[in-house]
Amino acid sequence: MSHHGLFAPCSQEEERANPSLTPPPPMPIALSSDEIPPAPENNPRSIVVSHKLPLKAIPDEGSPFGFAFSLTGEEHAMQLSHGLRPGPVLFVGTLPPEAASLEPSDELDDYLLDNYSCIPVFLTAAVHEEFYVGFCKRYLWPRLHYLLPHTPVAMRGIHFDTDMYRSYVLANKSFADRVIEVLSPDDGDLVFVHDYHLWLVPSHLRRWCPRSCVAFFLHSPFPSAEVFRSITVRDELLRALLNADLVGFHTYDYARHFLSACSRLLGLANSSRYGRISVNYHGRTVLIKVLAVGVDMGLLRSAMASPEAAAKFREITEEYKGRTIMVGVDDIDILKGVNLKLMAMETLLDGYPEMRGKVVLIQIHNPARYSGRDVDGVRDETEKLQSRINDRFGSPGYQPVVVIERAMSMAEKVAYYAAADCCVVSAVRDGLNRIPYFNTVCREEGPTVNGAGGEARTSTIVLSEFVGCSPSLSGALRVNPWNLPAMADAMYNALTMDNQEKHARHIKHYNYLTQHDVIAWARTFAAELQLACKDHPTMKTIGMGIGATYRVVAVDAAFKKLLPELVNPAYRAAGSRLILLDYDGTLQPAGSFDNAPRNNVIVVLNKLCSDPNNVVFIVSGRSKDELSRWFAPCANLGIAAEHGYFIRWSRDSPWETKGSTLASAMEWKLAAENVMRHYAEATDGSYIEEKETGMVWRYEDADPRLAALQAKELLDHLAAVLTSEPVAVRSGYQIVEVIPQGVSKAIAAESIVSAMTERNGSAPGFILGVGDDRSDEDMFGALANLCKDSKGAGKDGSSSSTTTTISLPAAQVFACTVGNKPSMARYYLNDEEEVVGMLRGLAIPPPPAASTPPQPVEFE
């Protein structure tokens, strides 16, 4: 493949039309029309939020505000925006450091918006120092890269500092506030938030614009859950990401670690459907996308076409004529593994003497972005290794290691990429690292060593397996950079590989990169965001929490809180009433060590039961012995134990049974117990609970990730073992249970309603069902089936699997779930305290209306 003019000198007219400070629009990539992802539908406006605006600022007294501003294509924000057009794109971020002293003003805002589509975020110097240098770089960045300092100064890491975190929160709110000023969710605006500096922005946006379409992309690694859990504000950070509609990562490993953290720390499960991974977070589906950022082909091609690049390329090839060039481009950073790269070079020259005098490693150091002991340490170690290697293996006119540390333009860098036969990346941890991408494209589209023009050349890559781009480059020689002999061997193999093999690996990389450039990345990410937000117009949201813990619950538009003004009038107007109450998680906090009911619960239940018009039932999966003991003070309380297998209408009435006889359960209970015991022994923290009618495996105290995997396997195992038995194998909240067929809370509810109808000659005029877990959803579905056109109808029109001949068209039915979450119920209460408060409001009659004394009549 050839590209005319690449690295050829430009004419003066071309140079004026293509100045280096303002990169041109990207050139079209070599894709067919069906390979390029389509632009976002309807050309919505995109708001790209990043730490820094894609601006350069050069002091110039003759320019407005004392600076000559220009857009730069070297910032991620600008590169990614190319795929979001032709819709308008706005940029939100801080000003370049040179212009950071500018004071905020409406005039400056208007100037930057009108001329550069930029919206500046202004932070005080103190806030920015604590936000960026303190919390981001010294606390968060080391942990994302697996650095856990045991002392405050080790490896640039620090312990958690409340003031720094407060500045981090304040800075994120400042970014979100600027977005909210221009955000119009109803017009389809798409918001793209980039990297860990702005981790909390989705929470602020969701709080003030619940239906906003927000994507977050993490350009850094996401560490394993074991490392992430060491972050003091780990829950706040996870909840913030889950307030986005779409969360993107460079690699599946990073996404997997994020999902594991959600499971271990927040108890959230993930699912996969049609190739898309998602997390259900309070009724909202958060999509997880693995999508590595590609190359800005237009920027690279523009740089390669510049006279500066052509001149530099000729200089490099002349200086190192007859020698093979290996190149490395890295930040001065303890994680880039430059020391390992140089030591591997030393091992190469030591073990393969024939390479001496023939190979040169050019190590380019980007200027340090910060100062500190670790930067000085990397620089000092690099200098020592360079001197040692050159002293051992150098000769007049030959230095095997060349280190360049200075600011370098993109045009100069692409000249080195094009001249280098091999690219070496030895980072011990890195988010993506696009250096091998740049090298591949420049080798393919740059000139040959012999100056034959625009013909393609091959390239080889020695690549650390700990770098995010490693999965994308299958033809690279992947290495563990800590294994110096293996890395030296990989260098040797790359340098001596036959041309046919080199070309096959190189062209595979090049084809991948041209098909997955930044335009394809941005368009794909925008399309995924629109898919994630397709239900926003009909979504009803309810806000919960404060500050960084804020989250939005998505519910059906008809879902509402069970307020006294809704339920009390219906209760008082009814002649007969039925109240069905779950126990754990409804009247008693889930996970409580003391499972017995509190005294205020007993008082409220007795008050309700004292009304002859009321029938009150506890409907629970717990055993009848436990429930009988706990509720012994409630003489008139009905109990439906073990999901309704045992039913008792009052304390002194006999137990009725539903379903198969207990004698038939003995054989399958023994089989179920044997299987469950194996899983209990293999899962620390889990245990077995035996009931008269069934068996339960509980894992609330076990490791959530392991237990969830074990629960899925146990379900399948029990289903296979008990396939011919009259039982149902079900999973619930942190349980797997085996119960007789024909037993459920739904059937229990129908049975109680039928008995009341037969006993009283008419159906109850008021039904209240309250519960918190999956088994209670069956009850809500049964109540919906019983009532035609009632308020308790399933919100999606669904019905339970049970059948009944009773219909209650006149009944006032209130199906209420505990906790703000998707449910077949139409109503919700937040917690057990609100449930007890609601019941107290029903039990205590309202005070009589005060009589109004007669008023004197005055005559004129």
C-alpha positions in Angstrom: 0.0 0.0 0.0 1.4 3.4 -0.9 0.4 6.9 0.1 1.7 9.6 -2.1 3.3 12.6 -0.4 3.8 11.0 3.0 7.1 12.5 4.3 7.5 14.4 1.0 8.2 18.1 1.3 5.1 20.3 1.1 4.7 23.3 -1.1 4.5 26.7 0.5 0.8 26.8 -0.3 0.2 23.4 1.3 2.2 24.4 4.4 0.2 27.6 4.9 -3.0 25.6 4.5 -1.9 23.0 7.0 -0.1 24.8 9.9 1.3 22.6 12.6 -0.5 24.3 15.4 -3.9 23.5 14.0 -4.2 19.9 12.8 -6.6 19.5 9.9 -9.7 17.4 9.9 -9.0 13.6 9.9 -8.4 12.0 6.6 -10.8 9.2 5.6 -9.6 5.8 6.8 -9.3 2.8 4.5 -12.7 1.3 5.2 -15.6 0.3 3.1 -18.9 2.0 3.9 -20.3 -1.0 5.7 -17.2 -1.2 8.0 -17.4 2.3 9.3 -19.9 2.6 12.3 -22.6 5.1 11.5 -22.6 8.5 13.0 -25.0 8.9 16.1 -28.6 9.0 15.0 -30.3 12.4 14.4 -26.9 14.2 14.9 -27.4 15.0 18.6 -25.2 17.5 20.4 -22.3 15.9 22.2 -20.7 17.3 25.3 -17.2 16.0 25.9 -16.0 16.4 29.5 -12.3 16.0 30.3 -9.8 17.4 32.7 -8.2 19.7 30.1 -9.8 21.5 27.2 -8.3 20.7 23.8 -6.7 24.1 23.6 -3.3 25.6 23.3 -2.7 29.1 24.7 0.3 31.2 23.6 0.8 34.6 25.4 0.0 37.3 23.0 -0.8 40.9 24.1 -2.5 41.6 20.8 -5.0 38.7 21.2 -8.2 38.8 23.2 -7.6 38.1 26.9 -3.8 38.2 26.3 -3.6 34.7 24.7 -3.7 33.3 21.2 -5.9 30.2 21.6 -6.0 27.4 19.1 -7.5 23.9 19.1 -5.0 21.0 19.4 -5.6 17.5 18.0 -3.2 15.9 20.5 -5.8 15.8 23.3 -8.1 12.8 23.6 -11.1 15.1 23.7 -10.5 16.5 20.3 -9.5 13.2 18.7 -12.6 11.5 20.0 -14.9 14.3 18.8 -14.2 13.5 15.2 -16.5 10.5 15.3 -19.3 12.4 17.0 -19.7 14.8 14.1 -21.6 16.1 12.0 -23.6 16.9 15.2 -22.3 19.8 17.2 -19.6 19.0 19.9 -18.9 21.1 23.0 -15.8 20.6 25.2 -15.8 21.1 29.0 -12.6 21.3 30.9 -9.9 23.4 32.5 -7.9 26.0 30.6 -4.3 25.2 29.5 -1.8 25.9 32.3 -0.5 29.0 30.5 -3.9 30.6 30.8 -4.9 29.2 34.2 -4.5 32.7 35.7 -7.4 34.1 33.7 -10.4 35.2 35.8 -13.8 33.8 35.0 -16.1 36.1 33.1 -19.1 36.0 30.8 -17.0 37.6 28.1 -14.3 34.9 28.3 -17.0 32.2 28.3 -18.7 33.6 25.2 -15.4 34.0 23.4 -14.3 30.4 24.0 -17.7 29.0 23.2 -18.2 31.0 20.0 -14.7 30.5 18.6 -13.7 27.1 19.9 -16.8 25.4 21.3 -15.1 25.2 24.7 -16.7 25.8 28.1 -14.0 26.5 30.7 -14.1 25.2 34.3 -12.5 27.5 36.8 -10.8 26.1 39.9 -8.8 28.0 42.4 -5.1 27.1 42.5 -5.5 25.5 45.9 -8.5 23.4 44.9 -6.8 22.3 41.7 -3.6 21.3 43.5 -5.5 19.2 46.0 -7.9 17.8 43.4 -5.4 16.9 40.7 -1.9 16.6 42.2 -3.2 15.4 45.6 -6.2 13.1 45.3 -5.9 12.1 41.6 -2.2 11.7 41.2 -1.0 10.8 44.7 -3.9 8.9 46.1 -6.2 7.5 43.3 -3.7 6.9 40.5 -1.3 4.6 42.4 -4.1 2.4 43.6 -5.6 2.1 40.1 -2.1 0.9 39.0 -1.8 -1.6 41.9 0.4 0.5 44.2 -0.6 0.1 47.8 1.9 2.2 49.9 2.3 1.1 53.5 3.8 4.4 54.4 2.5 7.9 53.4 5.4 8.6 51.0 6.1 5.2 49.5 5.9 5.3 45.7 4.3 8.7 45.5 1.2 7.3 47.2 -0.4 8.8 50.3 -3.1 7.8 52.7 -6.6 9.1 52.4 -6.9 12.8 53.1 -10.3 14.2 53.8 -9.4 17.7 52.6 -8.1 16.4 49.3 -11.2 14.3 48.8 -13.3 17.3 49.6 -11.5 19.2 46.8 -12.0 16.3 44.5 -15.7 16.4 45.1 -15.8 20.2 44.7 -13.9 20.0 41.4 -16.2 17.3 40.0 -19.2 19.3 41.0 -17.7 22.3 39.2 -17.3 20.3 36.0 -20.9 19.0 36.3 -22.3 22.5 37.0 -20.8 23.7 33.7 -22.3 20.8 31.8 -25.7 21.4 33.4 -25.6 25.0 32.2 -25.8 23.9 28.6 -27.4 20.4 29.0 -30.7 19.7 27.3 -31.6 16.1 27.9 -35.0 16.4 26.1 -33.2 17.4 22.9 -31.1 14.2 23.0 -27.8 15.7 24.3 -25.1 13.0 24.8 -22.5 13.6 27.6 -19.1 11.8 27.5 -17.1 12.0 30.7 -13.4 10.9 30.5 -11.2 9.3 33.1 -10.7 9.0 36.8 -10.2 12.7 37.4 -14.0 13.2 36.9 -15.2 10.0 38.5 -18.0 11.7 40.4 -19.4 13.8 37.6 -22.1 11.2 36.6 -23.6 11.4 40.1 -23.9 15.2 40.0 -25.4 15.0 36.5 -27.9 12.3 37.5 -29.0 14.3 40.5 -29.9 17.4 38.6 -30.8 15.8 35.2 -32.2 12.3 35.9 -32.9 11.6 32.3 -29.5 12.8 30.9 -27.6 10.4 28.7 -24.2 10.0 30.3 -21.3 7.8 29.3 -18.1 7.4 31.3 -14.8 6.0 29.8 -11.9 5.0 32.1 -8.6 5.5 30.3 -6.7 4.0 33.2 -6.6 0.4 34.4 -9.4 -0.7 36.8 -7.6 -2.8 39.4 -8.7 -6.1 40.9 -11.5 -6.0 43.5 -8.9 -6.9 46.2 -7.0 -3.7 45.4 -9.9 -1.5 44.7 -11.5 -2.3 48.0 -8.6 -0.6 49.8 -9.8 2.8 48.5 -11.5 4.6 51.4 -14.3 6.0 49.2 -14.7 2.8 47.2 -18.5 2.6 47.5 -18.9 6.3 46.5 -16.7 5.8 43.4 -18.6 2.7 42.3 -22.0 4.3 42.8 -20.8 7.3 40.8 -19.9 5.1 37.8 -23.2 3.3 38.1 -25.0 6.6 37.7 -23.8 6.7 34.1 -25.8 4.9 31.5 -22.7 3.4 29.8 -19.3 2.6 31.3 -16.4 1.9 29.0 -13.0 0.2 29.5 -10.0 -0.5 27.3 -9.9 -4.3 28.0 -12.1 -7.0 29.3 -9.8 -7.5 32.3 -10.6 -4.0 33.4 -14.3 -4.5 32.9 -14.2 -7.9 34.7 -12.5 -6.3 37.7 -15.1 -3.5 37.8 -17.9 -6.1 37.7 -16.2 -8.1 40.5 -16.0 -4.9 42.6 -19.7 -4.2 42.1 -20.5 -7.8 43.2 -18.2 -7.9 46.2 -18.8 -4.4 47.5 -22.4 -3.6 46.4 -23.8 -7.1 46.0 -24.8 -6.3 42.3 -25.0 -9.1 39.7 -24.3 -8.6 36.1 -25.8 -10.2 33.0 -25.0 -10.7 29.4 -27.4 -10.7 26.5 -26.7 -10.5 22.8 -23.1 -9.9 23.5 -23.7 -6.9 25.8 -22.8 -6.9 29.5 -24.9 -4.9 31.9 -25.5 -4.3 35.6 -29.0 -3.6 36.9 -28.7 -0.8 39.4 -31.9 0.2 41.1 -34.0 -0.5 38.1 -31.6 1.2 35.6 -29.6 -1.0 33.2 -26.0 0.2 33.0 -24.2 -1.1 29.9 -20.6 -2.1 30.2 -18.5 -1.7 27.0 -15.1 -3.0 26.2 -13.7 -0.7 23.5 -10.0 0.3 23.2 -9.4 3.8 21.9 -7.7 3.8 18.4 -5.5 6.1 16.5 -6.3 9.5 15.1 -5.4 8.7 11.5 -5.9 12.3 10.4 -3.5 13.7 13.0 -0.8 11.1 12.2 -1.1 11.6 8.5 -1.0 15.3 8.9 2.2 15.1 11.0 3.8 12.6 8.5 3.1 15.0 5.6 4.9 17.9 7.3 8.4 19.2 6.1 9.6 18.9 9.7 8.9 15.1 9.7 10.5 14.6 6.4 13.6 16.4 7.4 13.8 14.6 10.8 13.3 11.3 9.1 16.2 11.9 6.7 18.4 12.9 9.6 17.6 9.8 11.6 18.2 7.4 8.8 21.4 9.0 7.9 22.7 9.0 11.5 21.9 5.4 12.1 22.5 4.1 8.6 23.3 0.4 8.5 21.9 -0.2 12.0 18.6 -1.6 13.1 16.6 0.9 15.3 14.4 -0.1 18.2 12.3 2.7 19.7 10.6 3.3 23.0 8.5 6.3 23.9 7.5 6.6 27.6 6.6 9.1 30.3 9.1 9.4 33.1 7.2 7.1 35.3 7.9 4.3 37.7 5.4 2.0 36.0 6.7 2.4 32.4 9.4 -0.1 33.0 12.2 1.8 31.3 14.8 0.4 33.6 13.6 -3.1 32.7 13.8 -2.3 29.0 17.4 -1.1 29.3 18.4 -4.1 31.4 16.8 -6.4 28.7 18.9 -4.5 26.1 22.0 -5.2 28.2 21.0 -8.9 28.4 20.5 -8.9 24.6 23.9 -7.5 23.8 25.5 -9.8 26.5 23.8 -13.0 25.2 23.9 -12.3 21.5 27.3 -10.7 20.7 26.5 -10.6 17.0 24.0 -7.9 17.7 26.7 -5.5 19.0 27.2 -2.6 16.7 24.1 -3.5 14.7 21.2 -2.5 16.9 20.4 0.8 18.6 17.7 1.4 21.2 16.4 5.0 21.1 14.5 5.7 24.3 12.4 8.9 24.1 11.3 10.4 27.4 8.3 12.7 27.4 8.8 15.6 29.8 7.7 14.8 33.3 4.2 16.0 34.2 5.1 16.3 37.9 8.2 16.4 40.1 9.2 14.2 42.9 11.5 11.6 44.2 10.2 8.8 42.0 10.7 11.0 38.8 14.2 11.8 39.9 14.8 8.1 40.7 13.6 7.0 37.2 15.8 9.6 35.6 18.9 8.7 37.7 18.5 4.9 37.1 18.1 5.5 33.4 21.2 7.5 33.2 23.2 4.9 35.1 22.0 2.0 33.0 22.6 4.0 29.8 26.2 4.8 30.8 26.9 1.2 31.9 25.6 -0.3 28.6 27.3 2.2 26.4 30.6 1.7 28.4 30.4 -2.0 28.0 29.2 -2.4 24.4 29.8 1.0 22.8 32.6 1.9 20.4 33.7 5.0 18.5 30.7 6.1 16.5 28.4 3.6 18.1 26.2 3.9 21.3 23.8 1.1 21.7 21.4 3.2 23.9 20.4 6.7 23.1 18.1 8.5 25.6 16.3 11.7 24.5 14.5 13.7 27.2 12.9 16.9 25.8 9.6 18.2 24.5 9.1 16.7 21.0 6.5 17.7 18.4 4.2 15.0 16.9 6.0 15.5 13.5 9.4 14.7 15.1 7.9 11.6 16.9 6.4 10.2 13.8 9.8 10.4 12.1 11.2 8.2 14.8 8.3 5.8 14.6 8.7 5.5 10.8 12.5 4.9 11.1 12.3 2.3 13.8 12.2 -1.4 12.8 11.0 -2.5 16.2 8.9 -0.9 19.0 9.5 -1.9 22.6 7.0 -1.4 25.3 8.0 -2.7 28.8 5.4 -1.0 31.1 4.6 -3.0 34.2 1.1 -1.5 34.3 -0.6 0.9 31.8 -4.1 1.7 30.8 -3.8 1.4 27.0 -0.5 2.8 25.6 -0.9 3.6 21.9 2.8 3.8 21.0 2.7 0.5 19.2 -0.3 1.8 17.2 1.6 4.9 16.1 4.7 2.8 15.2 2.6 0.4 13.0 0.8 3.2 11.1 3.9 5.2 10.6 5.9 2.2 9.3 3.1 1.3 6.9 2.5 4.8 5.6 5.9 6.3 5.8 8.9 6.0 3.5 11.4 3.1 3.3 14.9 3.3 4.7 16.4 3.5 1.2 14.3 6.6 0.4 12.2 4.8 -2.3 9.1 7.0 -1.4 5.7 6.0 -0.1 6.1 2.3 -0.1 5.1 0.4 3.0 7.5 -1.2 5.5 7.1 -3.9 8.1 7.3 -3.5 11.8 7.7 -5.7 14.9 6.5 -5.1 18.4 7.9 -6.4 21.7 5.0 -5.8 24.1 4.5 -6.1 27.8 1.6 -8.3 28.6 0.5 -5.9 31.3 -0.4 -3.1 28.9 -4.0 -2.5 27.8 -3.2 -2.6 24.0 -1.8 -6.2 24.4 -5.1 -8.0 23.6 -5.5 -6.0 20.4 -2.1 -6.8 18.9 -2.1 -10.5 18.5 1.0 -10.4 16.3 3.2 -8.7 18.9 5.8 -10.7 20.8 4.2 -10.5 24.3 6.5 -10.7 27.3 6.6 -10.5 31.0 8.9 -7.4 31.4 10.1 -8.7 34.8 11.6 -11.7 33.0 14.7 -10.1 31.5 16.1 -13.1 29.6 12.7 -13.7 28.0 12.4 -10.0 27.0 15.9 -10.1 25.5 15.0 -13.2 23.6 11.9 -11.5 22.3 14.0 -8.5 21.1 16.3 -10.9 19.3 13.5 -12.7 17.7 11.9 -9.4 16.5 15.2 -8.3 15.0 16.0 -11.6 13.2 12.4 -12.5 12.1 12.2 -13.3 8.4 10.5 -10.7 6.2 7.5 -12.8 5.3 6.6 -13.4 9.0 7.2 -9.7 9.8 4.9 -8.6 7.0 2.1 -11.0 8.1 2.2 -9.8 11.6 2.5 -6.1 10.6 -0.3 -6.1 8.1 -2.6 -7.8 10.6 -2.0 -5.0 13.1 -2.3 -2.3 10.4 -5.6 -3.6 9.2 -7.0 -3.8 12.7 -5.9 -0.2 13.5 -7.4 1.3 10.3 -10.7 -0.4 11.1 -10.7 0.6 14.8 -9.5 4.2 14.7 -10.8 7.0 17.0 -13.7 7.7 14.6 -14.9 4.1 14.8 -14.4 4.2 18.6 -16.4 7.4 19.1 -19.2 6.3 16.8 -19.5 2.9 18.4 -19.4 4.4 21.9 -22.1 7.0 21.0 -24.3 4.3 19.4 -24.0 2.2 22.6 -24.9 5.3 24.7 -28.1 5.9 22.6 -29.0 2.2 23.0 -28.5 2.4 26.8 -30.8 5.5 27.0 -33.6 4.4 24.7 -36.1 4.0 27.6 -35.3 7.4 29.1 -38.4 9.2 27.7 -40.8 6.9 29.6 -38.6 6.3 32.7 -39.8 7.6 36.0 -37.0 8.3 38.4 -36.8 8.6 42.2 -33.7 10.1 43.8 -32.1 8.5 46.9 -29.1 9.3 49.0 -27.0 12.4 49.3 -23.6 13.6 48.0 -21.5 10.9 46.3 -23.9 8.2 47.4 -26.7 9.7 45.4 -28.4 7.3 43.0 -31.5 7.3 40.9 -34.1 4.5 40.9 -35.9 3.9 37.7 -39.4 2.7 37.9 -42.6 2.5 35.9 -44.5 5.8 35.6 -47.3 4.3 37.7 -45.0 3.3 40.6 -45.5 5.5 43.6 -44.8 5.7 47.3 -47.6 4.3 49.6 -48.5 7.6 51.3 -51.1 7.8 54.0 -53.5 9.8 51.9 -53.6 6.9 49.4 -54.1 3.9 51.7 -55.8 5.3 54.8 -59.1 6.4 53.1 -59.5 3.1 51.3 -58.8 1.2 54.5 -61.4 3.1 56.6 -64.0 2.9 53.8 -63.8 -1.0 53.6 -66.1 -3.3 55.5 -63.7 -6.2 55.5 -60.0 -6.1 55.1 -57.1 -8.4 54.5 -53.5 -7.5 55.4 -50.7 -9.9 54.2 -47.2 -9.1 55.6 -43.8 -10.7 54.8 -41.5 -10.9 57.8 -37.7 -10.7 57.1 -36.9 -7.5 55.3 -40.5 -6.2 55.8 -41.1 -6.1 59.6 -37.6 -7.1 60.6 -34.4 -5.7 59.1 -32.7 -8.2 56.8 -29.5 -9.5 58.2 -30.3 -8.7 61.8 -28.7 -11.1 64.3 -31.8 -11.0 66.6 -34.5 -12.3 64.3 -37.3 -11.9 66.9 -39.8 -9.1 66.2 -39.4 -5.9 68.1 -42.0 -4.8 70.7 -43.4 -2.0 68.5 -44.2 -4.5 65.8 -46.1 -6.7 68.2 -48.0 -3.7 69.5 -49.1 -2.6 66.0 -50.1 -6.1 64.9 -52.2 -6.6 68.0 -53.9 -3.2 67.4 -54.7 -4.2 63.8 -55.9 -7.7 64.9 -58.2 -6.2 67.5 -60.4 -4.8 64.8 -63.1 -7.4 63.9 -63.1 -6.2 60.3 -59.4 -7.1 59.8 -57.7 -10.4 58.9 -53.9 -10.0 59.4 -51.4 -12.7 58.2 -47.7 -13.1 58.4 -46.7 -14.8 55.2 -43.1 -16.0 55.5 -40.7 -18.7 54.4 -39.7 -19.3 58.0 -40.7 -22.4 60.0 -44.0 -22.6 61.8 -42.2 -23.2 65.1 -40.2 -20.0 64.9 -43.1 -17.9 63.8 -45.4 -19.4 66.5 -42.8 -18.6 69.2 -42.1 -15.1 68.0 -45.7 -14.1 67.6 -47.2 -15.9 70.6 -48.4 -12.5 72.1 -50.6 -12.0 69.0 -53.7 -14.1 69.7 -55.6 -13.1 66.6 -52.7 -13.0 64.1 -52.8 -15.5 61.2 -49.6 -17.2 60.1 -48.7 -18.7 56.7 -45.4 -20.5 57.4 -42.9 -22.0 55.0 -44.3 -20.1 52.0 -47.8 -21.1 52.9 -47.5 -24.8 53.4 -48.7 -24.4 56.9 -51.6 -21.9 57.5 -53.1 -21.0 60.9 -55.8 -18.4 61.3 -55.1 -17.5 64.9 -52.9 -18.6 67.8 -55.4 -21.1 69.1 -56.6 -22.5 65.7 -55.1 -25.7 64.2 -52.5 -25.7 61.4 -53.8 -26.5 57.9 -51.5 -27.9 55.3 -51.3 -27.3 51.6 -49.6 -29.5 49.0 -48.1 -33.0 49.4 -47.9 -34.8 52.7 -44.8 -34.6 54.9 -44.1 -38.3 54.7 -43.5 -38.0 50.9 -40.8 -35.4 51.6 -38.5 -37.5 53.5 -36.7 -39.2 50.6 -36.1 -36.0 48.6 -35.1 -34.0 51.6 -32.3 -36.5 52.3 -31.1 -36.2 48.7 -31.3 -32.4 48.8 -29.4 -32.3 52.1 -26.5 -34.4 50.8 -26.1 -32.1 47.8 -26.4 -28.9 49.9 -24.0 -30.2 52.5 -21.3 -30.6 49.9 -21.7 -26.9 48.8 -21.9 -25.7 52.4 -18.5 -27.4 53.1 -17.0 -25.9 50.0 -18.3 -22.4 50.6 -17.1 -20.8 53.8 -19.8 -18.8 55.6 -22.8 -20.8 54.1 -25.0 -23.1 56.0 -28.0 -25.4 55.7 -31.4 -24.8 57.3 -33.8 -27.7 57.5 -37.6 -27.1 57.6 -40.4 -29.5 58.0 -41.3 -29.1 54.3 -38.0 -28.2 52.7 -34.3 -27.5 52.7 -32.6 -24.1 52.5 -28.9 -23.3 51.7 -28.1 -19.8 53.0 -25.0 -17.8 52.0 -25.5 -14.3 53.4 -22.3 -14.6 55.3 -20.2 -16.1 52.5 -18.0 -14.3 49.9 -20.6 -12.9 47.5 -18.8 -13.6 44.3 -18.0 -17.2 45.1 -21.4 -17.8 46.7 -23.2 -16.5 43.7 -21.2 -18.9 41.4 -21.9 -21.8 43.8 -25.6 -20.9 44.0 -26.0 -21.1 40.2 -24.2 -24.5 40.2 -26.2 -25.8 43.2 -29.5 -24.8 41.4 -28.5 -27.0 38.4 -27.2 -29.8 40.6 -30.4 -30.0 42.7 -32.6 -29.7 39.6 -30.8 -32.7 38.1 -30.9 -34.8 41.3 -34.6 -34.0 42.1 -35.9 -34.0 38.6 -38.5 -36.8 39.3 -39.5 -35.5 42.7 -42.6 -33.3 43.4 -40.5 -30.3 44.4 -39.5 -26.9 43.2 -35.9 -25.7 43.3 -35.8 -21.9 43.6 -33.3 -19.2 44.3 -34.0 -16.2 46.5 -32.1 -13.4 48.2 -28.9 -15.2 49.3 -30.6 -18.5 49.5 -31.3 -21.6 47.4 -34.2 -23.7 48.6 -36.2 -26.8 47.8 -39.9 -26.8 48.6 -42.9 -29.0 47.7 -44.6 -28.2 44.4 -47.9 -26.3 44.8 -46.5 -24.2 47.6 -45.9 -20.5 47.3 -46.9 -17.2 48.7 -49.1 -16.6 45.7 -51.1 -19.8 46.4 -51.3 -18.9 50.1 -52.7 -15.5 49.3 -55.3 -16.9 46.9 -56.3 -19.6 49.5 -56.8 -17.0 52.2 -58.8 -14.7 49.9 -61.0 -17.7 48.9 -61.6 -18.7 52.5 -62.6 -15.1 53.5 -64.9 -14.9 50.5 -66.6 -18.2 51.4 -66.8 -17.4 55.1 -68.1 -13.8 54.7 -70.2 -14.3 51.6 -68.2 -11.5 49.9 -64.7 -10.8 49.0 -62.6 -8.4 51.2 -63.0 -4.8 50.2 -59.4 -3.9 51.0 -56.3 -5.9 50.5 -52.8 -4.8 51.5 -49.8 -7.0 50.6 -46.3 -6.0 51.7 -43.0 -7.8 51.0 -39.4 -7.3 49.9 -38.1 -10.3 48.0 -38.6 -12.5 45.0 -41.2 -14.8 46.7 -43.3 -11.8 47.5 -43.4 -10.9 43.8 -45.4 -14.1 43.4 -47.9 -12.8 45.9 -48.1 -9.4 44.2 -48.8 -11.2 40.9 -51.5 -13.3 42.5 -53.2 -10.2 43.9 -53.1 -8.6 40.5 -54.8 -11.7 39.1 -57.5 -11.5 41.6 -58.5 -7.9 40.9 -59.7 -6.8 37.5 -58.9 -3.2 36.7 -57.7 -2.7 40.3 -54.8 -0.5 41.4 -52.9 -3.7 42.2 -52.7 -4.9 38.6 -49.3 -5.8 37.4 -47.6 -2.8 36.0 -46.7 -4.6 32.8 -50.0 -6.4 32.5 -48.4 -9.7 33.6 -50.1 -12.2 35.8 -49.0 -14.9 38.2 -48.9 -18.5 37.2 -51.7 -19.4 39.5 -55.4 -19.6 38.6 -58.5 -18.6 40.5 -62.2 -18.3 40.0 -62.4 -15.2 42.2 -62.4 -11.7 40.9 -62.5 -8.6 43.0 -63.5 -5.7 40.8 -64.5 -3.5 43.7 -61.6 -4.2 45.9 -59.0 -1.6 46.8 -55.7 -3.6 46.4 -52.3 -2.2 47.5 -49.3 -4.3 46.6 -46.3 -2.7 48.2 -42.6 -3.6 47.9 -40.0 -2.6 50.5 -37.1 -0.8 49.0 -37.1 1.3 45.9 -36.7 -1.3 43.1 -38.4 -2.7 40.1 -41.4 -4.8 41.2 -44.8 -6.1 40.2 -46.1 -4.0 43.0 -47.5 -0.5 42.3 -46.3 1.0 45.5 -43.2 1.1 47.6 -42.0 2.0 51.1 -38.3 2.6 51.7 -37.6 0.4 54.7 -39.0 -1.6 57.6 -39.5 1.6 59.7 -41.8 3.1 57.1 -43.7 -0.2 56.9 -44.4 -0.2 60.7 -45.2 3.5 60.5 -47.8 2.9 57.7 -49.4 0.1 59.7 -49.5 2.3 62.8 -51.3 4.9 60.8 -53.9 2.3 59.8 -54.3 0.9 63.3 -54.8 4.2 65.1 -58.0 5.9 64.1 -57.8 9.6 63.2 -58.8 12.0 66.0 -62.4 13.2 65.7 -62.7 16.5 63.9 -62.9 19.3 66.4 -66.4 20.9 66.5 -66.5 24.5 65.4 -68.1 26.8 68.1 -70.9 29.0 66.8 -69.7 32.4 65.7 -71.5 35.5 66.8 -73.5 37.2 64.1 -72.9 40.9 63.7 -75.5 43.2 62.3 -74.7 46.5 60.6 
